[in-house]
């Protein structure tokens, strides 16, 4: 197990290195001059001052030299300073936004997993019934709805028309902190973010459980007189969960993309909103740091997903 963890950690570090190279090159290939983000467009600047600024920032060096200089500083925890936020250190700025994003995504994933597995079991047990057809139609709509459309429609109906939930933010300005206020701001974006993944989990759970219910050991349990409830819960559901775990781990990256859209719509103060603002303002240090942290989180979740296989199914062992 230790060898496996060390090997996967090494592969993860190589993937992060490749990601940093890719993002660095893409940022440099975007239209416009990177130095323009550092100057006031309304204030004239002489060519000499512009050249001096470019030299001070190291932008006059070849791209490999620029990347190695950034990597050398990043390995010491120095990701530079935010252009947009008055020279604030990037790493504390990004770390501050991890909490709100983790809270939003964690709640959304809990809703998606719990409700998706439950409805998938019900749909499989009541196969071809009216309830099964209705759940399948709802799941198809959830899978086919993009995150930005779901966020905008949810904001319009539940906040603008019905006034059920706040229209944005994480807390009410000027009001002392309370968990009730936090929950009121959290529940709508978390539910909207969970829709697409809930639908996917439901469909995978239904298909997997239907396959397991046709296995010989399930028929044997029924022939022994085991009650149908325990046949479903104890014998079938546990083995049917393996494809669902794979799905959960593989869609974390997609969930982060949906969270970026949703945080922008609801003005949720997380990494998604920070990243969107950084892209709009060409704040390259923030983009690099936020992208690497997101990549590290995705790699870590995929590793935890692999380890969860062995916990759920003892027949599966990690390769040494």
Secondary structure, 3 states (H helix, E strand, C coil): CHHHHHHHHHHHHHHHHHHHHHHHHHHHHCCCCHHHHHCCCCCCCCHHHHHHHHHHCCCCCCHHHHHHHHHHHHCCCCCCECCCCCCCEHHHHHHHHHHHHHHHHHHHHHHHHHHHHHHHHHHHHCCCCHHHHHHHHHHHHHHHCCHHHHHHHHHHHHHHHCCCCCCCCCCCCCCCCCHHHHHHHHHHHHHHHHHHHHHHHHHHHHHHHHHHHCCHHHHHHHHCCCCHHHHHHHHHHHHHHHHHHHHHHHCHHHHHHHHHHHHHHHCCCCHHHHHHHHHHCCCHHHHHHHHHHHHHHHHHHHHHHHHHHHHHCCCCCCCC
